[in-house]
């Protein structure tokens, strides 16, 4: 999904002596696996193969690194949502693709389970609230993108004009978050794909269509 995090100017100083892209990919795995609060600077520098001074020189702080990691995640493992919403010719196809690809992505063996953003920093110490607000904003933006795609589907005649695009978007957003939690609890790809089949009945009418009030 396209990132809405504003880029920050690079700090001045000596040229970096490490591959920043590779270091960010390694930091993604640490934050994804341990969470923001659970990942210590020692965990991060150990995985990235750099020293703490190098981390602070390159990223400013642990929070600064996390912001860059979120950007990297959205461009890599989390990009399937944005691609589905923009590439599929129908709204229904876009939403189903988001769910199906989420089921596969959340259960890949070579990466931590679940979604780094969907269930990231849900609760934290007060000092880290700005980070929690940032991740919550990314989740809200994802729901907004889904709502906009559904609204275009309504305009195109795919759904009744009285369909509540906001409610339907929040429903599918809740499904994705639930899939992320269940993947972290050990649900398999097949089990999550079964959930997708049930969830799509809300679109087909098998479970009723959300209507505007």
N, C-alpha and C positions, 0 to 999 in steps of 0.2 A: 504494500500500500504506500502511496506517496506520502512522504514525511511532511508534517507541518511544523517541525522544529526549526526555528530560524538558525542559519549557520552562524557560528561565532568566529571572530577573527583569530587567526593563529597567533599564539604568544611568541614574542621575540626571544631570541637567545641562540645558543649554539645549535647547529644542525643536528637533527635526531640521528641516533646511531642504531635505529631499528626500523623494521618494516612496519609502518603504522597500520596498514590495511590488515596484515597478518595478525598484528597485536590486537586489533579491534575484534577480529574474528575469534580469537582466543578468549577475549574478555566477554564476548557475547555468551559463550558456553558457560563461563563461570557465573555470570549474573543470572542466566537462565536457569542454571541448576541450583544455585544457592539463594537466589533472591537478592534484592538490593541490600537489605540489612545483613543478611547472612554472609555475603561475600566481603571478606576483609581485604584490606590493601595488600596484605601478605599473600592471600589467595590469588589476587589479581596479578601481582607482580611475578609470583611464582609461575603462573600459567603463561603469562605474556613473555617471560624471559627478560624482564627489565628490572631496574631498581626503582625504589619508591621516588627518589628525586627525578628520575626520568619520566615517571608517570605524571608527577605534578608539573614538570616542565612542559610536557606535551599536552596535557588535558586540564590542567589547573587544579583539579580536585577529583575525588571519587565521584562526586555528583556530575562533574563535567565529563568524566569518562562515561558515566552511565547514559548521559544525554547522547553522546556520540554512538554508544552501543545501540541505543534505541533506533537511531537513524540507520545504522548498519543492519539491524534486524529487519526493519521495514523494507530495506532494499534487497534483502536476501531471503531468509526463511519465511518472513511474513509478507512477502510481496504477492503471494498467490491471491489474496483478497482483492487488492487493487486491480490485478490483471483480470480476474474473473468479472469484476464489475464493469470494466471498460471494454473487454474483448467480446463478451457474449452478446449475440444479437437480440436476445429477449431477456426481460427482467427475470422471468422464472428460471431460465437457463443459467443466468448469472448467479442467482441465489443458491440454486442447487449445486453449482460448481464450487461456490465458496464453501458450502457445507461438506461436500465430498472431499475436496482437497484439504480442508481442515482436518477431517478424519484421518487422512493419510499422513499429513504433516505432523499432527500431534502424537502419532504413534511410531514415528521412524526410530529405528534402533540406534542410529548413529548420532542422535541428538537427544537432549533432555525431553521428556514428555510434556505435552500441553503447549500452550501459547505463552510466550514471554510477556505479552501485553494484556491479553484477555483476563488473566488472573494475577497480574503483577502488582505488587505494592498495594494490596487491598487494605491492609492495616499496617501502621508503622508508628514509631516514636514521633512525638510532636516535632522534633528537630528535623525530621525527614519529610514533613508534610508537603513541602514544595515538590518533592520528587513524586509523591503519591498523587498530587494534583496534576502533575504533568502526564502521568500514565493514564489517569482518569480522563484527561482531555483527549488523549489518543483514542481511548475507547469510545468516547462521545463522538469524535470525528468519524470513527468507523460506522457507527449507527447512522450518522448523518448521511454518509455516502450511500449506505444501503437504502435509506429512506428516499434519497434523491433518485436512485435507480428504480425503485418501486414506483415512485411518482411518474417517472417517464413511461413505465409500463402501463400505468393507469391511463395516461394521456394517449398511449398508442392503442388502447382498447384491449389490452391483455387481461385487465381486471375491471370489475364494475367501477363506475365513477364514484360510488359512495364508499369504496374501500378506504380504510384508514391506513394510509401509508406509514404514519409514525408508529402506530401500534404494531403493524406487521414487521417493521424494521426492528423494533425493540424485541419482539418475539424471537426473530432469527438471531439477534445479538445475544439474547439470553441462551439460545441453543448453543451457540459457539462457545460462550463462557462455560456452560455446563459440560460440553464436550472436553474442554480443556481440563476442567477439574477431574472428570472421570478418567481421562487419559493419565493424569498424574496418579490416580488411584489404581491404575493397572488395566483399564479397559483396552481391549484390542481394537485394531482397525475395523474388523468385521462387526464388532459390537457397536462401534460408533457409526458405521455406515448403516446399520439397522436403525439407529436413532434418526439418521437423516431421512430414511424412508418414511418414518412416522411423522417427522417434522414437516415434510413437504405436503402432507395431507392438508395442512392449514392453507396451502396455496391452492390445491386441487379442489378444496371444498369438503373433503372427507371429514375434517374436524371443524368445519364452519369457517366463514370468511370474516375477518375483523371488519367491522363497519364503523363509520364515523358516528359519533354521538351528537 
